[in-house]
Amino acid sequence: MIRDPRTGREWGTAAQLAARLGPDITVAMIRNWANPKREANPLSRRYDRRGVYYPLDEAAAMESAKRKSKEETGKGRPRQLDATLAAAA
């Protein structure tokens, strides 16, 4: 993860963000969130010689919005963590 000294935002690769956001978030999901053809408001990207970096704060907000929309609409796949907690209860 890289912290931007001007803004204080943390940026990371899709793999780094997936590891930070939890076991049910995949690298492919992060990349899909950044694809303007799939999302109306895509995740920002920064290109570097070493790869593509995405902002952690935007990814966390996008994950939260996706989870909440699933709970409200009943569409989409449930989060693995939520399913595990429901099974344990």
Z-matrix of the N, CA and C atoms (Angstrom, degrees):
N
C 1 1.442
C 2 1.527 1 108.83
N 3 1.305 2 115.12 1 144.80
C 4 1.461 3 122.19 2 -179.84
C 5 1.526 4 108.36 3 -122.57
N 6 1.317 5 116.70 4 133.10
C 7 1.466 6 120.76 5 176.03
C 8 1.519 7 108.62 6 -101.27
N 9 1.335 8 115.48 7 127.72
C 10 1.460 9 121.07 8 177.58
C 11 1.529 10 107.59 9 -75.15
N 12 1.328 11 118.15 10 118.90
C 13 1.475 12 119.83 11 -176.60
C 14 1.529 13 113.80 12 -66.40
N 15 1.330 14 117.49 13 -24.86
C 16 1.468 15 120.03 14 -179.61
C 17 1.523 16 112.31 15 -78.84
N 18 1.330 17 117.20 16 -42.89
C 19 1.462 18 121.13 17 -175.21
C 20 1.521 19 113.74 18 -103.48
N 21 1.333 20 116.60 19 -21.57
C 22 1.459 21 120.40 20 -177.53
C 23 1.524 22 113.58 21 82.17
N 24 1.330 23 117.54 22 1.67
C 25 1.467 24 121.02 23 179.48
C 26 1.523 25 110.60 24 -75.26
N 27 1.331 26 115.95 25 144.16
C 28 1.459 27 120.88 26 175.11
C 29 1.523 28 108.83 27 -94.16
N 30 1.317 29 115.77 28 135.36
C 31 1.450 30 123.19 29 178.65
C 32 1.524 31 108.04 30 -122.99
N 33 1.339 32 116.42 31 145.50
C 34 1.451 33 120.02 32 178.09
C 35 1.516 34 111.06 33 -154.40
N 36 1.309 35 115.38 34 168.48
C 37 1.458 36 120.66 35 176.01
C 38 1.524 37 108.58 36 -71.08
N 39 1.313 38 116.55 37 168.42
C 40 1.463 39 120.41 38 178.93
C 41 1.531 40 110.75 39 -59.45
N 42 1.326 41 117.43 40 -38.53
C 43 1.459 42 120.85 41 179.17
C 44 1.534 43 111.59 42 -66.26
N 45 1.329 44 116.94 43 -40.54
C 46 1.461 45 120.44 44 178.99
C 47 1.527 46 110.91 45 -65.68
N 48 1.331 47 117.34 46 -42.00
C 49 1.462 48 120.19 47 179.39
C 50 1.522 49 111.14 48 -66.63
N 51 1.322 50 117.13 49 -41.06
C 52 1.459 51 120.37 50 178.86
C 53 1.532 52 110.49 51 -60.71
N 54 1.321 53 116.55 52 -40.02
C 55 1.474 54 120.19 53 178.44
C 56 1.530 55 111.18 54 -66.23
N 57 1.326 56 117.81 55 -37.30
C 58 1.473 57 121.68 56 -179.13
C 59 1.526 58 112.52 57 -74.53
N 60 1.351 59 117.37 58 -33.89
C 61 1.459 60 120.66 59 -174.92
C 62 1.523 61 114.09 60 -84.15
N 63 1.315 62 118.40 61 -13.71
C 64 1.454 63 120.00 62 175.56
C 65 1.506 64 113.39 63 127.32
N 66 1.330 65 115.40 64 166.08
C 67 1.469 66 120.03 65 -174.25
C 68 1.519 67 114.49 66 -70.58
N 69 1.329 68 118.60 67 -18.05
C 70 1.455 69 119.18 68 -179.83
C 71 1.528 70 113.30 69 -92.27
N 72 1.320 71 117.94 70 1.67
C 73 1.464 72 122.65 71 175.82
C 74 1.526 73 107.99 72 -100.70
N 75 1.328 74 116.25 73 126.99
C 76 1.464 75 120.05 74 -177.14
C 77 1.532 76 110.56 75 -106.42
N 78 1.309 77 114.54 76 164.85
C 79 1.466 78 121.45 77 176.57
C 80 1.521 79 109.71 78 -60.96
N 81 1.320 80 116.96 79 -40.33
C 82 1.467 81 120.96 80 179.71
C 83 1.530 82 111.36 81 -62.94
N 84 1.328 83 117.49 82 -36.72
C 85 1.463 84 120.38 83 178.22
C 86 1.523 85 110.63 84 -63.52
N 87 1.327 86 117.60 85 -43.66
C 88 1.466 87 121.70 86 179.58
C 89 1.530 88 109.41 87 -60.82
N 90 1.316 89 116.17 88 -46.15
C 91 1.468 90 119.93 89 179.80
C 92 1.520 91 111.93 90 -64.41
N 93 1.332 92 117.55 91 -37.46
C 94 1.467 93 120.66 92 177.60
C 95 1.520 94 111.24 93 -65.54
N 96 1.328 95 117.50 94 -37.54
C 97 1.468 96 120.97 95 178.93
C 98 1.520 97 110.92 96 -64.14
N 99 1.319 98 118.29 97 -25.86
C 100 1.465 99 122.18 98 -179.70
C 101 1.526 100 112.95 99 -90.74
N 102 1.317 101 117.35 100 -4.34
C 103 1.460 102 121.78 101 -177.41
C 104 1.527 103 109.82 102 -85.11
N 105 1.341 104 118.63 103 114.71
C 106 1.464 105 120.24 104 -178.58
C 107 1.530 106 113.84 105 -65.87
N 108 1.312 107 117.70 106 -17.67
C 109 1.469 108 120.39 107 177.21
C 110 1.528 109 111.63 108 -77.74
N 111 1.336 110 117.26 109 -20.34
C 112 1.461 111 121.34 110 -177.98
C 113 1.518 112 113.31 111 -104.44
N 114 1.325 113 117.20 112 -24.12
C 115 1.466 114 121.68 113 -175.81
C 116 1.525 115 110.64 114 -123.90
N 117 1.320 116 116.60 115 139.07
C 118 1.466 117 120.77 116 177.12
C 119 1.530 118 110.77 117 -69.81
N 120 1.317 119 116.68 118 -35.84
C 121 1.462 120 122.19 119 179.38
C 122 1.535 121 107.64 120 -124.59
N 123 1.331 122 117.75 121 80.71
C 124 1.466 123 120.32 122 -172.60
C 125 1.527 124 113.99 123 -70.36
N 126 1.303 125 114.26 124 158.89
C 127 1.454 126 123.65 125 176.38
C 128 1.529 127 109.49 126 -65.61
N 129 1.323 128 117.05 127 140.57
C 130 1.471 129 120.75 128 177.10
C 131 1.527 130 110.12 129 -66.66
N 132 1.320 131 115.85 130 156.86
C 133 1.464 132 121.07 131 177.26
C 134 1.509 133 109.17 132 -137.65
N 135 1.329 134 114.76 133 149.90
C 136 1.464 135 122.02 134 172.65
C 137 1.513 136 107.34 135 -129.01
N 138 1.310 137 115.57 136 128.24
C 139 1.460 138 120.46 137 -179.33
C 140 1.519 139 109.27 138 -98.65
N 141 1.312 140 114.89 139 141.26
C 142 1.453 141 122.56 140 -179.25
C 143 1.531 142 106.16 141 -140.69
N 144 1.314 143 116.78 142 164.67
C 145 1.474 144 119.33 143 176.49
C 146 1.525 145 111.11 144 -59.18
N 147 1.318 146 116.49 145 -28.65
C 148 1.464 147 120.85 146 -176.76
C 149 1.514 148 113.95 147 -89.46
N 150 1.332 149 118.68 148 -11.02
C 151 1.456 150 119.47 149 179.61
C 152 1.513 151 113.35 150 154.03
N 153 1.320 152 114.75 151 -162.75
C 154 1.461 153 122.78 152 -179.37
C 155 1.522 154 107.44 153 -111.28
N 156 1.332 155 115.73 154 134.50
C 157 1.467 156 121.20 155 -179.33
C 158 1.517 157 109.55 156 -119.31
N 159 1.341 158 115.80 157 143.01
C 160 1.446 159 123.33 158 -179.07
C 161 1.531 160 108.56 159 -122.55
N 162 1.349 161 119.01 160 148.85
C 163 1.463 162 120.87 161 -179.55
C 164 1.526 163 111.68 162 -78.19
N 165 1.317 164 116.37 163 132.59
C 166 1.458 165 121.99 164 -178.86
C 167 1.528 166 111.41 165 -64.39
N 168 1.325 167 117.93 166 -42.42
C 169 1.460 168 119.67 167 -177.07
C 170 1.533 169 112.32 168 -63.50
N 171 1.325 170 117.05 169 -40.63
C 172 1.468 171 120.34 170 177.85
C 173 1.525 172 111.12 171 -67.61
N 174 1.332 173 117.00 172 -39.58
C 175 1.460 174 120.78 173 -179.89
C 176 1.530 175 110.50 174 -65.35
N 177 1.330 176 117.47 175 -40.12
C 178 1.462 177 121.11 176 178.80
C 179 1.527 178 110.55 177 -65.50
N 180 1.329 179 117.34 178 -40.63
C 181 1.464 180 121.00 179 177.62
C 182 1.530 181 111.14 180 -65.97
N 183 1.331 182 116.90 181 -39.96
C 184 1.463 183 120.75 182 179.09
C 185 1.529 184 110.19 183 -65.70
N 186 1.326 185 117.21 184 -41.96
C 187 1.469 186 121.07 185 178.77
C 188 1.520 187 110.04 186 -62.78
N 189 1.311 188 117.30 187 -43.01
C 190 1.459 189 121.42 188 179.40
C 191 1.530 190 111.11 189 -63.57
N 192 1.323 191 117.06 190 -43.08
C 193 1.465 192 121.06 191 178.74
C 194 1.521 193 111.33 192 -63.98
N 195 1.325 194 117.37 193 -40.59
C 196 1.464 195 121.17 194 178.60
C 197 1.519 196 110.45 195 -64.11
N 198 1.320 197 117.08 196 -43.45
C 199 1.460 198 121.23 197 -179.61
C 200 1.520 199 110.39 198 -64.76
N 201 1.341 200 117.24 199 -43.65
C 202 1.463 201 120.60 200 -179.81
C 203 1.522 202 111.56 201 -66.20
N 204 1.343 203 117.08 202 -38.29
C 205 1.461 204 119.20 203 179.55
C 206 1.529 205 109.66 204 -66.81
N 207 1.320 206 118.22 205 -33.38
C 208 1.464 207 121.91 206 176.94
C 209 1.519 208 109.51 207 -64.65
N 210 1.330 209 116.99 208 -43.07
C 211 1.462 210 120.84 209 -179.04
C 212 1.529 211 110.75 210 -67.23
N 213 1.327 212 117.80 211 -36.20
C 214 1.462 213 121.77 212 -176.97
C 215 1.523 214 112.51 213 -79.09
N 216 1.330 215 117.41 214 -38.93
C 217 1.460 216 120.28 215 -174.50
C 218 1.524 217 113.26 216 -97.80
N 219 1.318 218 117.36 217 -21.86
C 220 1.458 219 120.17 218 -177.23
C 221 1.514 220 113.09 219 79.17
N 222 1.336 221 116.95 220 4.42
C 223 1.464 222 121.10 221 -179.87
C 224 1.519 223 109.55 222 -99.09
N 225 1.305 224 116.03 223 157.01
C 226 1.459 225 120.78 224 177.53
C 227 1.513 226 111.48 225 92.58
N 228 1.301 227 115.69 226 -179.94
C 229 1.464 228 119.47 227 -178.41
C 230 1.522 229 109.94 228 -93.92
N 231 1.336 230 117.38 229 142.79
C 232 1.460 231 119.07 230 177.34
C 233 1.523 232 110.54 231 -71.63
N 234 1.312 233 116.51 232 152.89
C 235 1.454 234 120.38 233 176.34
C 236 1.523 235 108.38 234 -68.76
N 237 1.311 236 117.15 235 142.66
C 238 1.457 237 121.16 236 -179.90
C 239 1.517 238 111.10 237 -63.20
N 240 1.320 239 117.59 238 -36.99
C 241 1.462 240 119.73 239 179.69
C 242 1.523 241 110.55 240 -65.26
N 243 1.336 242 118.62 241 -41.04
C 244 1.459 243 121.69 242 178.85
C 245 1.521 244 110.66 243 -64.68
N 246 1.336 245 117.09 244 -41.50
C 247 1.454 246 120.59 245 179.17
C 248 1.521 247 110.79 246 -64.67
N 249 1.311 248 117.86 247 -37.99
C 250 1.466 249 122.01 248 178.80
C 251 1.511 250 110.51 249 -66.03
N 252 1.331 251 117.52 250 -43.12
C 253 1.460 252 121.29 251 179.16
C 254 1.516 253 111.13 252 -65.86
N 255 1.334 254 117.49 253 -39.48
C 256 1.461 255 120.92 254 178.92
C 257 1.530 256 111.50 255 -65.96
N 258 1.325 257 116.14 256 -36.94
C 259 1.464 258 120.00 257 179.52
C 260 1.522 259 111.29 258 -70.31
N 261 1.322 260 116.62 259 -32.10
C 262 1.461 261 121.05 260 -178.83
C 263 1.523 262 111.66 261 -75.04
N 264 1.321 263 117.63 262 -24.28
C 265 1.473 264 120.97 263 -176.16
C 266 1.489 265 113.72 264 -80.02
